[in-house]
Amino acid sequence: MEHIEVLRVEMEVLKREHRDLDEAIHAMQTQGHLDALRLQRLKKHKLALKDQIAALYDRINPDIIA
């Protein structure tokens, strides 16, 4: 696999994990499980994943001004 393909696969894995966290957070909020500390940790982890996804996207699609 080429380097770019490896990055794309890694990005897809992170996106899937981000989606799963989003669903877990939504389920906790709608079911009334108000463990504030756990919810805060999940949201923080979700935000970190979003940052990692953005960094991978920038590596795959560099913003080159020619």
N, C-alpha and C positions, 0 to 999 in steps of 0.2 A: 504494500500500500504506500502511496506517496505521502509525503509530509502533510500536504493540505487535506488529503482524505482522512488521515489520522485525526487532525484537528476537527474536521467536520463530524466524525463519529463521536469524538469527545464532547463536542458541543451538543449533539443530539442527546447524549446520555445526561448531560447537565440540564437540558431543557425538560427531559422526561422527569428528572428528580424535582425540578422546579414546579412542574405541573402537579406532581404527587403531593408536594408540600402545600401547594395552593388548595388542593382538594381537602387535605387533612385539616388545614386551618379553617376552611369554610365549614367543614363538618363539625369541628369543635365549637364554632360560633353558633351554628344553627341548632345543635343538639343541647346547647346550654352548658357544656363543659367549660366552666370559667376558671381553669387553672391558668391564672394570669402569667405566671413565670414560664410555664411550658409554652404558652401561646407566644409570648415575647421571644423566646428562644427560637421557635419555629419561624417566626417572621424575620428574625435576624439572619437565620441560616438561608432563608429564601432570598433575602436581599444580597447576601454574599454570593449565592449562586447566580443571581442576575448580573452581578459585577463580573463574575468569571465568564459568563456567556458573552457579555459585551466585549471583554478582552479578547476572547477567542475569535469573535466576529471581526474585530479590528485586525487580528493577525491574518485571518483568511482573506479579508477584503481591505487591504491597506488603502488609505486615502492619499493617493499619489497625485500631486498637482504637477502636470506636465507643461 
